[in-house]
Amino acid sequence: MADISARRTRNAVRRGHHWRRDLVELAALFTAVTVADSIAKTVVNAPDGPVLLVCSAVVLLATAGFHTWWARRHPHAPPPDGTDTGTAPPPGSAGAGADLPTVLWRMRTTVRDRPGALAALCTALAGRSVDILTLQTHPLGSATVDEFLLRAPQELDPAALTAVVRDGGGSGTWLERADAHDLVDAPTRVLGIATRTALDSAELPLALRELLGRCTIRSLPDRSPTGSATTDRRVPPEGEMAETVLRLPDPTGGLIVIERPHLPFTPTEFARARALVELDARLGQRVPRQRDELPLAADGTVSVRRAHTGDVTAARAMHDRCSARTLSLRYHGPVHDADRYLGHLLSPRYGRTLAVETASGRLVALGHLLWDGDETEVALLVEDEWQRRGIGSELLRRLVAMAEESRCGSVYAVTQASNTGMVAAMRGLGLPLDYQVEEGTLVISARLTPAAVRTPADGR
């Protein structure tokens, strides 16, 4: 292969030479030989010719030695600041404005689908020192929706940045502050979303939200938790797309509705969401099998694991062992309706459930993390015999940690004002809390922080 490449290179060089250039080089060679021959004859025929040649050789050798010694003693100094070295400054250097404070923006704008339109927009952004980190295109026929991740100077406010985009040919511009999570390139992010979905059925709503950005996702069952038929929400098998609403058939039955009023969906986003739902349908129900031991002070050890629809029978048995007051504090309604909600609560489509088991496999507590559109609800049920042993606090801490991992901004719990155990468990999280009381119903909201949930003071 090397010989073939060399031959091709030589042939290309030969083809590139012009015959007049060859004649000029040949004439120069003959002239140089003639001049050298004349000088040699003159020196040799002179009276001191040989001595002159020897002296010339000695002088040349001395000059070469002196140059080598001087180069080692005095290395080349770097060029002074501001000297043009003939190379462009690397990205992020001081010359590129990296010392200026910058912010990250997610931007979406529409440009005409014609040659040079995107280049004009990029040139306009570069003129204001805006760095384009990633770019995705969504074709729409005569126009293209371009989605950017930008690093812009902090002094460039949203109105000024929008004006720059407008001058560059963009229209319908939408801006949102970005963070470090958005720095991952699109293929890596999509692969990560698919991996999360493949490992856990409960991840589908969260994965759709991460895929499509800030949006509201609702899973609507065919029947309500009480068993009554709901309104007809059937959609075609491939789903349907309105301007700001996507409707996709739920693999477990029912309907998935995705709404984003602030930004219309594109056909590319609809295709991505449909592919993710199809992946979930092919894999079936999946629940991680991790199990953690939870030591108690005087009652041995219990284990905590993820629950699923296969635990309905054990959950009903636990309900039968709970008192009417315990069930009333949990469900805020008729106690005899509690069992009807178990299938809904244990389904991974509507959230995540943690179950606490004894060494014999007896279910003694359930903790629910439920996706409620843009909000997230937490709920606890601990069997009477196992209350006041730290189980509820541990379940709540783990549920809030799951919510933070899923990038939820807050969680809330609905209970009764007399439920001092739930109030104490929420306060034990060490998070900012908001309280709302109405007709005996207490809603406690906890604002989640970027850091991990802090350990309560008692160390449990």
TAHULIN-V915209 format. One record per residue. PHI is phi in degrees with one decimal (* if undefined). Layout:
phi->(PHI/PHI)
This chain:
phi->(*/-65.5/-63.8/-64.1/-63.7/-64.2/-63.5/-63.1/-65.0/-64.0/-64.0/-64.9/-65.7/-64.7/-67.7/-77.7/-77.6/-99.0/-64.1/-69.0/-66.5/-63.5/-65.4/-63.7/-64.4/-65.4/-64.6/-64.9/-64.6/-62.6/-63.7/-64.3/-64.2/-63.6/-65.0/-65.1/-65.6/-64.6/-65.3/-64.1/-64.7/-63.7/-69.3/-66.5/-77.7/-72.3/-59.8/-109.6/-59.6/-60.6/-64.0/-63.5/-64.0/-64.1/-63.0/-61.7/-64.3/-63.5/-62.0/-64.3/-65.5/-65.2/-63.9/-63.1/-65.2/-63.6/-64.1/-64.8/-63.4/-68.3/-65.4/-72.8/-78.5/-131.7/-67.5/-68.4/-82.0/-66.1/-65.0/-64.1/-60.7/86.8/-73.8/-77.7/-92.2/88.1/-124.2/-76.3/-65.9/-67.6/-59.2/86.5/-77.9/-62.1/-67.7/-88.7/84.1/-71.1/-75.5/-78.4/-65.5/-129.5/-133.0/-98.1/-130.7/-98.5/-130.2/-131.7/-145.2/-112.4/-125.2/-70.1/-84.9/-147.5/-60.7/91.1/-66.9/-67.7/-63.2/-65.1/-65.7/-64.8/-65.2/-63.6/-67.7/-62.7/-64.5/-108.8/60.6/-95.1/-94.5/-91.1/-88.7/-139.9/-147.2/-128.5/-115.7/-125.0/-64.5/-131.6/90.7/-79.8/-136.4/-135.8/-91.1/-106.3/-111.6/-115.4/-112.8/-116.4/-115.5/-115.8/-58.3/-61.9/-70.3/-88.0/-76.8/-57.2/-63.8/-67.8/-65.3/-63.5/-65.1/-61.9/-65.0/-63.6/-65.4/-84.9/104.0/-87.6/-141.6/59.7/-75.9/-126.7/-125.1/-151.6/-63.6/-108.8/-137.8/-64.5/-64.2/-81.5/-76.0/-71.2/-67.7/-58.9/-60.2/-64.5/-65.1/-66.0/-63.6/-63.2/-63.5/-64.4/-65.1/-60.2/-65.4/-68.1/-86.9/-151.5/-64.7/-68.7/-82.1/-58.8/-60.1/-67.9/-65.6/-63.7/-66.7/-69.0/-71.8/-102.8/86.3/-66.4/-156.7/-109.6/-121.3/-128.8/-102.0/-108.1/-75.7/-65.8/-130.5/-72.4/-57.8/-83.2/99.8/-78.8/-71.2/-92.0/-66.8/-69.4/-119.5/-69.1/-131.5/-59.6/-56.5/-87.0/85.0/-145.8/-127.8/-99.7/-65.2/-122.3/-135.6/-113.9/-124.7/-129.7/-68.0/-77.1/-58.5/-90.6/104.9/94.8/-144.7/-107.7/-113.3/-119.0/-122.9/-146.5/-62.3/-79.4/-154.6/-64.1/-79.6/-110.9/-57.6/-63.6/-66.1/-62.2/-65.0/-64.7/-62.5/-64.9/-64.2/-68.1/-67.4/-64.0/-61.6/-62.9/-65.9/-69.5/-82.5/75.3/-73.4/-137.5/-135.3/-57.9/-99.5/-66.5/-135.0/-113.6/-84.1/-123.8/-72.6/-109.6/-63.0/-129.2/-124.3/78.9/-129.7/-120.4/-118.6/-118.2/-148.0/-76.1/-98.9/-151.4/-65.0/-71.4/-95.9/-61.2/-62.2/-66.0/-67.8/-64.7/-63.0/-66.1/-59.9/-64.7/-85.7/-81.1/-75.3/-62.9/-66.5/-60.7/-67.5/-65.9/-65.1/-81.7/-104.5/55.2/-165.4/-57.1/-67.3/-70.5/-90.1/-61.9/-62.9/-68.6/-88.2/-63.9/-59.9/-70.7/-68.2/-85.7/-72.5/-67.8/-68.1/-103.7/152.6/-127.1/-129.0/-106.1/-118.4/-109.5/-122.9/-83.9/-63.1/-84.3/91.5/-80.5/-81.5/-122.6/-160.6/-133.9/-127.1/-115.1/-119.1/-112.3/-77.1/-125.9/64.1/-82.0/-112.5/-136.2/-106.0/-116.9/-147.6/-130.7/-142.6/-120.9/-57.9/-53.0/-64.7/-108.7/-77.9/61.5/-124.7/88.3/-68.8/-62.0/-64.1/-66.4/-62.2/-63.9/-61.1/-68.3/-65.5/-67.4/-63.1/-63.2/-64.2/-66.2/-62.2/-87.3/63.3/-78.8/-81.1/-161.6/-133.1/-138.7/-126.9/-107.1/-150.9/-101.4/-61.2/-83.8/-84.0/-66.7/-64.5/-67.6/-61.9/-65.6/-65.1/-66.2/-67.7/-68.3/-69.8/72.3/-111.0/-62.3/-119.3/-121.1/-118.4/-134.3/-119.3/-148.4/53.7/84.3/-93.8/-111.0/-113.9/-109.5/-110.7/-115.4/-86.0/-82.8/-103.3/-60.3/-75.6/-66.6/-63.8/-74.8/-74.0/-58.6/-66.1/-79.6/81.1/-72.8)
